[in-house]
């Protein structure tokens, strides 16, 4: 496991304090487990066979179909033993695959199940340039974007190696963070990343396992309560948020067909009978439902709240900070507040704080009390 150290600095420290930071190259899983991939170079790239070292020039703007063939790999007309590297041969050359562009270098390999994995090697700071536009609105105040940059950077460092068995560090989707590859970042995004270069959140000399979400609805969640970890360090125990209740996501109502809720409650377990009742079972101190109790036929079923939310759809049942549940003749109505799991940085709260003139350091202290802002150093 890679060890990281935190080099603390203050606002009054000389700029040389930042020089200890060296941008780390990380590997992002762009595609994993696909039967085939289409990759289009936009600019000059060389295709290098990792086994033999042999190189072939790729034609710009030509779409190459990539498939696994047993132990080998077919990259358009080219054959390789199992892994190739796409190496850019000119500045700003990119490869288009899926719906995004990537600067590379890129690694493409075949898997034992005849699927293809595509990995991009990218520096953490450039990675953040592709994360921020997909995780926060780029026209939000720059201090909110700075807070997001610090949290996203910290998250990346704490999650490195999570997907080591798959051959990369992080995914490009919500299992890690949304990453859209090369884009033309707004001036605010460039400033947010550059102004916080290397900065991460720590606690007692170690990196803090940070998280973020869209809207807490008035109180962020306790990390241990959400993920059943038993104990949360002080910065992750949740805080009352006096800013977030003014956001458009703070209060909501949603209705589901009763039949859909019944299926979601049972999952693959067929109990039989009608949905007689549904209520919040256990609720934590911050107001988040932790279990639902359902009466189905003659049985009573207890379901973890996040499980039900996932089955119904996390974009529809926005949060488990549930205020009320009502059964109607053909539907189940939920009323709640917030959007997301509720742990860590509340993005809407950060925006509203920034609009009132608060700096990103203050925003981070607000949501992660007791944490320290430092420069990461391997």
C-alpha positions in Angstrom: 0.0 0.0 0.0 1.3 3.4 -0.9 1.9 5.7 2.0 1.1 9.4 1.9 2.3 12.1 4.3 0.7 15.5 4.9 2.9 18.5 4.7 1.0 21.1 6.7 1.0 24.8 5.6 -0.8 27.9 6.6 -2.1 30.9 4.6 0.9 32.8 5.8 3.4 30.2 4.7 5.8 31.1 1.8 4.8 29.7 -1.6 7.8 27.4 -1.5 5.8 25.3 0.9 3.8 24.1 -2.0 6.9 22.9 -3.9 7.0 19.6 -2.0 4.1 18.4 -4.0 4.8 16.2 -7.0 1.8 15.4 -9.2 1.2 11.7 -9.1 0.4 9.7 -12.3 -2.7 7.6 -11.7 -4.5 5.0 -13.8 -8.2 5.5 -14.6 -10.4 2.6 -15.9 -12.2 4.2 -18.8 -13.7 1.0 -20.2 -13.8 -2.4 -18.4 -15.4 -5.6 -19.5 -16.5 -4.5 -23.0 -16.8 -6.9 -25.8 -15.4 -4.3 -28.2 -14.4 -0.7 -28.2 -14.1 1.9 -31.0 -11.2 4.3 -30.6 -10.5 7.3 -32.9 -7.2 9.1 -32.6 -7.5 12.9 -33.1 -3.9 13.8 -33.7 -0.8 11.6 -34.1 -0.6 8.5 -31.9 1.8 5.5 -31.9 0.4 2.0 -31.1 3.1 0.1 -29.1 2.9 -3.6 -28.4 3.9 -4.0 -24.8 5.2 -7.5 -25.3 7.5 -6.8 -28.3 8.0 -3.1 -28.1 7.0 -2.8 -31.8 5.3 0.5 -32.8 2.8 1.3 -35.5 1.6 4.8 -36.4 -2.2 5.2 -36.2 -4.1 7.3 -38.7 -5.7 10.4 -37.3 -9.5 10.5 -37.5 -9.7 6.8 -38.3 -12.1 4.7 -36.2 -10.3 1.6 -35.0 -12.4 -1.4 -33.7 -10.7 -3.1 -30.8 -11.6 -6.7 -29.8 -10.1 -9.3 -27.5 -9.1 -12.5 -29.4 -8.2 -15.3 -26.9 -4.9 -14.2 -25.4 -4.4 -11.6 -28.0 -5.9 -8.2 -29.0 -7.0 -7.0 -32.4 -6.7 -3.2 -32.8 -8.2 -2.5 -36.2 -5.8 -4.2 -38.6 -3.1 -4.6 -36.0 -2.5 -7.8 -33.9 -0.9 -7.8 -30.4 -0.2 -10.4 -27.7 -2.6 -8.9 -25.2 -1.7 -5.3 -24.2 -0.9 -2.2 -26.2 -0.1 1.4 -25.3 -1.3 4.4 -27.3 1.4 7.1 -27.0 0.6 10.6 -28.1 3.2 11.9 -30.7 2.2 15.6 -30.6 0.9 18.1 -28.1 -2.9 18.0 -27.4 -3.4 14.8 -29.4 -6.4 13.0 -28.0 -8.3 9.7 -28.5 -12.1 9.7 -28.8 -13.8 6.7 -27.3 -17.3 6.3 -26.0 -18.5 9.9 -25.7 -15.3 11.5 -24.3 -11.7 12.4 -25.4 -8.6 11.3 -23.5 -5.1 12.6 -23.9 -3.3 9.5 -22.7 -1.1 7.6 -22.7 -3.8 4.9 -22.9 -3.3 1.2 -22.1 -5.6 -1.3 -23.9 -5.6 -4.9 -22.9 -7.5 -8.1 -23.4 -9.0 -10.0 -20.5 -9.4 -13.7 -20.0 -13.2 -13.5 -20.6 -12.5 -12.0 -24.1 -13.4 -8.5 -23.0 -11.4 -5.3 -23.4 -10.1 -2.9 -20.7 -9.0 0.7 -21.5 -7.0 2.6 -19.0 -5.8 6.2 -19.1 -2.6 7.3 -17.3 -3.1 10.9 -16.1 -1.7 13.2 -13.5 -3.9 13.9 -10.5 -4.2 17.6 -11.3 -5.2 17.0 -14.9 -7.6 14.3 -13.7 -9.3 16.9 -11.5 -9.8 19.1 -14.6 -11.9 16.3 -16.0 -13.8 15.7 -12.7 -14.9 19.1 -11.6 -17.1 19.9 -14.6 -19.0 16.6 -14.1 -19.4 16.8 -10.3 -20.2 20.5 -9.8 -21.7 23.3 -12.0 -18.8 25.2 -13.4 -20.7 28.6 -13.2 -20.9 28.3 -9.4 -18.7 30.6 -7.2 -15.0 29.8 -7.5 -14.7 29.3 -3.7 -17.2 26.5 -3.9 -15.2 25.0 -6.8 -12.0 25.2 -4.8 -13.7 23.4 -1.9 -14.8 20.7 -4.4 -11.3 20.4 -5.9 -9.8 19.8 -2.4 -12.4 17.2 -1.6 -12.2 15.5 -5.0 -8.4 15.4 -4.8 -8.5 13.9 -1.3 -11.1 11.3 -2.4 -8.8 10.3 -5.3 -5.8 9.8 -3.1 -7.7 7.8 -0.4 -9.2 5.5 -3.1 -6.0 4.8 -5.0 -5.6 1.1 -5.7 -9.2 0.2 -4.9 -9.6 -1.4 -8.3 -6.1 -2.9 -8.4 -7.3 -6.4 -9.2 -8.9 -4.9 -12.3 -5.6 -3.3 -13.2 -6.3 0.4 -12.4 -6.7 2.8 -9.5 -10.1 4.5 -10.1 -13.1 4.2 -12.4 -14.4 7.0 -14.5 -18.0 6.7 -13.2 -19.8 7.2 -9.9 -18.1 4.2 -8.3 -15.2 6.6 -7.9 -15.9 10.0 -9.4 -17.3 11.1 -12.7 -14.4 11.8 -15.0 -14.9 13.1 -18.5 -11.4 13.0 -19.8 -10.0 16.0 -21.7 -12.2 19.0 -21.9 -11.8 22.8 -22.2 -12.2 23.7 -18.6 -13.8 27.0 -17.6 -11.5 29.6 -16.2 -13.1 29.0 -12.8 -12.3 25.3 -12.9 -8.7 26.0 -13.9 -8.4 28.5 -11.1 -9.9 26.2 -8.6 -7.5 23.3 -9.4 -4.4 25.5 -9.7 -5.1 27.5 -6.5 -5.5 24.4 -4.4 -2.7 22.4 -6.1 -1.8 19.4 -4.0 -4.1 20.3 -1.1 -6.0 17.6 0.7 -7.9 17.1 3.9 -6.3 15.2 6.8 -7.1 14.2 10.4 -4.5 13.4 13.0 -1.7 13.3 10.4 -3.5 10.9 8.0 -5.6 11.5 4.9 -9.3 11.8 5.7 -11.7 9.5 3.9 -13.8 12.3 2.5 -17.1 12.2 0.6 -19.5 14.7 -1.0 -23.1 14.9 -2.1 -25.5 17.3 -3.8 -27.6 18.5 -0.8 -27.9 17.5 2.8 -31.3 19.1 3.5 -30.2 20.7 6.7 -27.8 18.3 8.4 -25.0 16.2 7.0 -24.9 12.5 7.8 -22.7 10.5 10.2 -20.3 8.4 8.1 -20.6 5.4 10.5 -24.4 5.6 10.5 -24.5 5.5 6.7 -22.0 2.7 6.0 -22.1 0.8 9.3 -18.5 1.4 10.2 -19.1 1.5 13.9 -17.2 4.8 14.6 -16.7 7.9 12.6 -13.8 10.3 13.2 -14.8 13.8 14.3 -14.8 15.4 10.9 -17.3 12.8 9.5 -19.9 12.7 12.3 -22.2 15.2 10.5 -23.0 18.9 11.2 -26.1 21.0 11.2 -26.2 23.0 8.0 -27.8 26.4 8.1 -27.2 27.2 4.5 -28.5 24.1 2.6 -32.2 24.5 3.6 -32.3 27.4 1.1 -31.3 25.2 -1.9 -33.9 23.9 -4.4 -33.1 20.3 -3.5 -33.8 20.8 0.2 -37.4 19.7 0.2 -39.1 17.3 -2.2 -42.0 14.9 -2.6 -42.1 11.8 -4.8 -44.7 9.1 -5.5 -44.2 5.5 -6.6 -46.7 2.9 -7.8 -47.4 0.7 -4.8 -46.6 -2.4 -7.0 -43.1 -1.0 -7.6 -42.5 -0.4 -3.9 -43.7 -3.9 -3.1 -41.2 -5.4 -5.6 -38.4 -3.3 -4.3 -39.1 -4.2 -0.7 -39.1 -8.0 -1.4 -36.4 -8.0 -4.0 -36.2 -11.7 -4.9 -38.0 -12.9 -1.8 -41.6 -13.6 -2.7 -43.7 -13.1 0.5 -47.1 -12.9 -1.0 -49.8 -10.6 0.0 -50.5 -6.9 -0.2 -48.4 -4.0 1.1 -50.4 -3.1 4.3 -48.0 -0.6 5.8 -44.7 1.2 5.4 -43.0 3.4 7.9 -39.5 4.6 8.9 -38.1 2.2 11.5 -34.8 3.4 12.9 -33.8 7.0 12.4 -30.4 8.5 13.3 -29.7 11.7 15.2 -29.4 13.7 12.0 -32.9 12.7 10.8 -31.8 10.1 8.2 -33.9 6.9 8.0 -31.8 3.9 8.5 -34.5 1.2 8.1 -38.0 0.9 6.8 -40.5 -1.4 8.3 -43.1 -2.9 5.9 -46.2 -5.0 6.6 -46.6 -7.4 3.7 -49.4 -9.9 4.0 -49.1 -11.5 7.4 -45.3 -10.7 7.6 -43.3 -7.7 8.8 -40.1 -6.9 6.8 -37.3 -4.7 7.9 -35.3 -3.2 4.9 -32.2 -1.0 5.1 -33.1 2.5 3.8 -30.3 2.8 1.4 -31.2 -0.6 0.0 -34.7 0.5 -0.8 -33.5 3.8 -2.2 -31.1 1.9 -4.6 -33.9 -0.5 -5.7 -36.3 2.3 -6.4 -33.7 4.5 -8.0 -31.4 6.9 -6.2 -32.3 9.7 -8.6 -36.0 9.3 -7.9 -35.8 8.7 -4.1 -33.2 11.5 -3.7 -32.3 10.9 -0.1 -33.2 8.8 3.0 -33.7 11.9 5.1 -37.4 11.0 5.0 -40.0 13.2 6.7 -43.0 11.1 6.0 -44.3 8.0 4.1 -48.0 7.7 3.1 -49.7 4.7 1.6 -52.5 5.6 -0.8 -54.8 3.3 -2.9 -52.3 2.8 -5.7 -49.2 4.6 -4.7 -46.7 5.3 -1.9 -45.8 8.9 -1.3 -42.4 9.9 0.2 -41.6 13.4 1.5 -38.0 14.2 2.4 -35.1 16.6 2.2 -31.7 16.6 0.5 -30.1 14.7 -2.3 -27.5 12.0 -2.0 -26.0 10.0 0.9 -25.5 13.1 3.0 -21.9 12.5 4.1 -19.2 15.2 4.0 -19.3 18.2 1.7 -22.8 19.5 0.9 -22.3 21.0 -2.6 -25.4 23.3 -2.4 -24.4 24.4 1.1 -20.9 25.2 -0.2 -22.4 27.2 -3.1 -24.6 29.2 -0.8 -21.7 29.9 1.6 -19.5 31.0 -1.2 -22.2 33.4 -2.4 -22.1 35.0 1.0 -18.3 35.6 0.7 -16.9 32.6 2.6 -13.6 31.2 1.4 -13.0 27.6 0.6 -10.9 27.0 3.8 -13.9 28.1 5.9 -16.3 26.0 3.9 -14.1 22.9 4.4 -13.8 23.6 8.1 -17.6 23.9 8.3 -18.3 20.5 6.8 -15.2 18.7 8.2 -14.7 20.1 11.7 -11.3 19.3 13.2 -9.7 18.4 9.8 -6.5 20.0 8.6 -5.7 21.4 5.1 -2.4 20.2 3.9 -0.2 19.4 0.9 0.1 15.7 0.2 3.6 14.3 -0.2 4.4 10.7 -1.0 
